[in-house]
Amino acid sequence: MTSREDPGPAFRRMREADLPRVMEIERAAFSHPWSEEMVRRELGHEFSTVLLATEGSEGAVQGFAVVWLVHDELHVLNVAVAPGARRRGLARAILDRVEGQGREQGARVAMLEVRRGNGPAIALYRSRGYREVGIRPRYYAEDGEDALVMDKDL
Ligand SMILES: CC(C)(COP(=O)(O)OP(=O)(O)OC[C@H]1O[C@@H](n2cnc3c(N)ncnc32)[C@H](O)[C@@H]1OP(=O)(O)O)[C@@H](O)C(=O)NCCC(=O)NCCS
């Protein structure tokens, strides 16, 4: 429930100036994080959105998602929440927001790949209605882990 003390997250698109904080969250979240250059490149693609979640409208960035809108498909490339802000519903709120925006822009399905061993992320996606529709063997080149392919009708 949203109380007077906790207005819930606010959302805005990432700007270049957000790179240091986004990289801090990215590096804390993944054993094989995206490079700064990879994240910066997203800002230049008109089909890509990096959506940030902040604590209130002026607060610190606590999580983000990277999504691509390709025809009627919303591709969820990355979701990460700062360690100190987890299990408070932030990833759920970020997913709801990017899916809603995607739907408004014509997306009919959301798709993603997730490491087969990433229990928290798989639990998150299942809880938001994503189904497991396939496996990409040894998808992650860094260590050969399989990817689970999940999708959700929007
Ligand atoms: C996965 C991640 C984004 C979840 O962020 P979060 O803000 O803590 O998630 P939420 O609080 O919105 O959780 C929503 C639901 O997801 C599931 N979930 C989230 N974290 C979980 C965990 N550690 N263990 C089990 N289930 C979990 C639960 O069903 C949870 O609902 P509940 O808290 O009511 O039980 C976060 O743990 C993270 O940044 N991990 C590292 C990066 C990563 O793996 N990203 C996904 C890459 S595909």
The ligand as a Tripos MOL2 file, in Angstrom:
@<TRIPOS>MOLECULE
LIG
   48    50     1     0     0
SMALL
NO_CHARGES

@<TRIPOS>ATOM
      1 C1         15.4990   -9.6590  -10.1000 C.3       1 LIG1
      2 C2         15.3990   -8.2300   -9.5130 C.3       1 LIG1
      3 C3         15.3400   -7.2180  -10.6510 C.3       1 LIG1
      4 C4         14.1020   -8.1500   -8.6620 C.3       1 LIG1
      5 O1         13.9720   -6.8030   -8.1900 O.3       1 LIG1
      6 P1         13.0660   -6.4420   -6.9230 P.3       1 LIG1
      7 O2         12.7360   -4.9990   -6.9910 O.co2     1 LIG1
      8 O3         13.7120   -6.9550   -5.6910 O.co2     1 LIG1
      9 O4         11.7570   -7.3290   -7.2060 O.3       1 LIG1
     10 P2         10.2920   -7.0570   -6.5840 P.3       1 LIG1
     11 O5         10.4230   -6.5960   -5.1800 O.co2     1 LIG1
     12 O6          9.4900   -6.2240   -7.5350 O.co2     1 LIG1
     13 O7          9.7240   -8.5470   -6.5750 O.3       1 LIG1
     14 C5          8.5530   -8.9210   -7.2890 C.3       1 LIG1
     15 C6          8.3790  -10.4320   -7.1750 C.3       1 LIG1
     16 O8          9.4740  -11.1030   -7.8190 O.3       1 LIG1
     17 C7          9.8350  -12.2850   -7.0650 C.3       1 LIG1
     18 N1         11.1850  -12.1050   -6.4910 N.ar      1 LIG1
     19 C8         11.9600  -10.9930   -6.5220 C.ar      1 LIG1
     20 N2         13.1420  -11.2250   -5.9140 N.ar      1 LIG1
     21 C9         13.1090  -12.5090   -5.4730 C.ar      1 LIG1
     22 C10        14.0270  -13.3280   -4.7650 C.ar      1 LIG1
     23 N3         15.2210  -12.8710   -4.3810 N.pl3     1 LIG1
     24 N4         13.6640  -14.6020   -4.5050 N.ar      1 LIG1
     25 C11        12.4690  -15.0950   -4.8790 C.ar      1 LIG1
     26 N5         11.5290  -14.3420   -5.5480 N.ar      1 LIG1
     27 C12        11.8590  -13.0800   -5.8440 C.ar      1 LIG1
     28 C13         8.7840  -12.4060   -5.9890 C.3       1 LIG1
     29 O9          7.6910  -13.1150   -6.5360 O.3       1 LIG1
     30 C14         8.4320  -10.9490   -5.7490 C.3       1 LIG1
     31 O10         7.1810  -10.7580   -5.1390 O.3       1 LIG1
     32 P3          7.0960  -10.7620   -3.5100 P.3       1 LIG1
     33 O11         8.2010   -9.8730   -2.9920 O.co2     1 LIG1
     34 O12         5.7270  -10.2330   -3.2540 O.co2     1 LIG1
     35 O13         7.3150  -12.1890   -3.1150 O.co2     1 LIG1
     36 C15        16.6090   -7.9230   -8.5570 C.3       1 LIG1
     37 O14        16.7690   -9.0080   -7.6650 O.3       1 LIG1
     38 C16        17.9160   -7.7060   -9.3120 C.2       1 LIG1
     39 O15        18.2490   -6.5810   -9.6930 O.2       1 LIG1
     40 N6         18.6710   -8.8010   -9.5030 N.am      1 LIG1
     41 C17        19.9470   -8.7350  -10.2380 C.3       1 LIG1
     42 C18        19.7520   -8.3970  -11.6900 C.3       1 LIG1
     43 C19        18.9100   -9.4360  -12.4210 C.2       1 LIG1
     44 O16        19.0450  -10.6360  -12.2470 O.2       1 LIG1
     45 N7         18.0180   -8.9200  -13.3040 N.am      1 LIG1
     46 C20        17.1840   -9.7400  -14.1630 C.3       1 LIG1
     47 C21        17.9540  -10.0650  -15.3950 C.3       1 LIG1
     48 S1         16.9860  -10.8790  -16.6210 S.3       1 LIG1
@<TRIPOS>BOND
     1     1     2 1
     2     2     3 1
     3     2     4 1
     4     2    36 1
     5     4     5 1
     6     5     6 1
     7     6     7 2
     8     6     8 1
     9     6     9 1
    10     9    10 1
    11    10    11 2
    12    10    12 1
    13    10    13 1
    14    13    14 1
    15    14    15 1
    16    15    16 1
    17    15    30 1
    18    16    17 1
    19    17    18 1
    20    17    28 1
    21    18    19 ar
    22    18    27 ar
    23    19    20 ar
    24    20    21 ar
    25    21    22 ar
    26    21    27 ar
    27    22    23 1
    28    22    24 ar
    29    24    25 ar
    30    25    26 ar
    31    26    27 ar
    32    28    29 1
    33    28    30 1
    34    30    31 1
    35    31    32 1
    36    32    33 2
    37    32    34 1
    38    32    35 1
    39    36    37 1
    40    36    38 1
    41    38    39 2
    42    38    40 1
    43    40    41 1
    44    41    42 1
    45    42    43 1
    46    43    44 2
    47    43    45 1
    48    45    46 1
    49    46    47 1
    50    47    48 1
@<TRIPOS>SUBSTRUCTURE
     1 LIG1         1 GROUP 0 **** ****
